[in-house]
């Protein structure tokens, strides 16, 4: 693609939009909660423990129920995941992360729909998700294909 003036202008405007989002209240709240998360020793311990447990979990997944520690590891990882998710700092961070992602999805959808109703935009943080509708368009059949 040749970098013509129109393309450069669009990219410049996109950068401005990114800066505006970074100046938004949602982004400020997100970064505050992110800082709190990484400065919370208990949350960090839980995250480290969970990452270490994931290695054991992946080993168990290779062998399934035939792994000698299958039940033990599966129970421990569920307990650790629940403890991590229920930790106040982690939960508030995830909530603000979701709020920021919703803003980004909404902006993406507005941009996409302003170009064409057939342009795919991220929903729930997932871009171009295949809905399994059989048409291959990934739009849930809204493209006007025979799947709808």
N, C-alpha and C positions, 0 to 999 in steps of 0.2 A: 504494500500500500504506500503510495506516495504521500508525503507529508505536505498536503496543500494547506492554504490558509484557513479553509473551513474546518478541516480536521484539527488543526492546531488550536483554533478558537474553541471547538467543542471540548478538547482536552483541557484547555485553560479553564473553561467554565466548570468542568468536572472537578478540577482541583479546588476551585472556589467553593463549590458545593461541599466537598469534603472538609474544607476548613470551617464552613458554617456549621456542619454537623459536629465537628470537634469543639465548637464554641457553644453548643446547645446544652441545655440543662440536663437532658438525658445522658449525654456523654460525661458531663461533670460528675453526676451522681455515680455513673458506672466506674469512672476512674477512682473516685473516693472509696467505693466499696472494694475495688480491686486492690487498692493500697491497704485497706483494712485487712483483707484476706491474706495478703502476703506478709503482713506484719503481725498476724495472729499465730503465736507458736503452736497452740493446740490444733488449729486448722492445718498448719503446715505439717505437723506430725501425722495427722489423719491422712493427708494427701500423700505423704511419703509412704506410710504403711499401705495405703491402697495401691500405689504404684508397684510396690514390692509384691503384694498379694496377687496382682494381675499376672505377674510372671508365673506364679504357681498355677493360677487359673488357666492360663494358656497351655501349660504343660498338661493339665488335667483334660482340657478340651481335645487335645490330640488323641487321647485314649478313651475318652468318654467314661462310661460307667465301669469300664474294666480297669481304670486306674485305681490302685489300692487306697488312695486318699481322696477319692472322688467326693464322697459325702461330706467329709470333714472340710475340704477346701471350698466346696460349693456353699456350705453353711457359713463358713467364716467370711467369705467374700460378700455374701448377702448382708451379713451383720455389719461388716465394715463399711459397705456402701451406704447402708441405711444410716449408720452413725455419721458418716461424712455428709450425706444429704441433709440430715437433721441439724447439723451444727449451724448455729445462728449466723455466723459470719459467712459460711459457705452458701447457705440458703439465700441470704440477702444479696450476695454477689450474683448468684445465678438468676435471681429475679431481675436485677438491674441489667444484667447481660441480655436477658430475654427482651426487656423493654427497649434496649438499644437496637437489638436485632429487628424488632418489629418496626422501628423507625426506618432502618435501612431497607427493609423489605418494602415498606410503603413508598419510600422514595424511588426505589427500583421499579415498582409497579407503575407509579405515575409516569416515570420516564418512558417505560416500555409501552404503556397504553397510549401515550401521546404520539407515539410513532405509528403503532398499528395494534388493533385488538388481538392480533394473532401472535405478537411477540411474547415470548415466555419471560416471566419475571420470577425471582425467588419468592417462595412462600415458606414461612416458618423456618427461615434460615437455610432452605434447600433450593438450590438453583437447578432448573431443568429436570425436576424429579420425574421419573417414569412412573406413571400411575398404573401401569399394567393393564390398560384398557384394550390392548391389542392393536391399536392403530399406529403405534410407534411415534406419535407426535408428542407424547408426554403431557398433553394439556388436559387430560381427562375427557377427551372427546369433544371439547368445545371448538375444535378447529373446523368443524363442518364435515369431517370425514364420516364414513359409514358407521363408525363405532358409537356415534352419539345418538 
